[in-house]
């Protein structure tokens, strides 16, 4: 018996070995889809994380700059004006050492617009945007018995210390994320 295989039979067997079956194609497609979905999820998560870090760094820098400016200017004032304290506004009076002119320094918080604005004379400057909450408190410089806690006051004439606290946040891709910057400080009015 002759064991030679005709060339057409050999070509048919070889072409069957080169092709993929339907089952193999479905498995390859399924594995590829899972890998692609995992890669897309990782990319989205990474982009969101990088945006959160960038927002946090930016918010922190802006908050620190605003706090530095407020601290420097409040310390140099003569004190709070007679009507200078409310939940949304602080008004200080001061004397310019260069020319002995008096000035008014005002910090105004707009809760609806989430903006903190500084005004001195005719100039105005936005210090904070996207400020969700801002509170300030008045204290006397005198300490309570045996502690270093200042005494709260409601009288602007006895106010020697202002405490500021605020929270700023942003949204990432339209969703609130953990990108808050919380600042708190106690500022002593030096000339009082």
Secondary structure, DSSP 8 states (H G I E B T S, - for coil): ------HHHHHHHHHHHHS--HHHHHHHHHHHHHHHHHHHHHHHHHHHHHHHHHHHHHHHHHHHHHHHHHHHHHHTS-EEEEEEE-SSEEEEEEE-TTT--EEEEEEEEETTTTEEEEEETTEEEEEESSEEEEEEEEEEEEE-TTSS-EEE-S-GGG--EEEEEEEE--EETTEE-S--EEEEEEEE-TT-
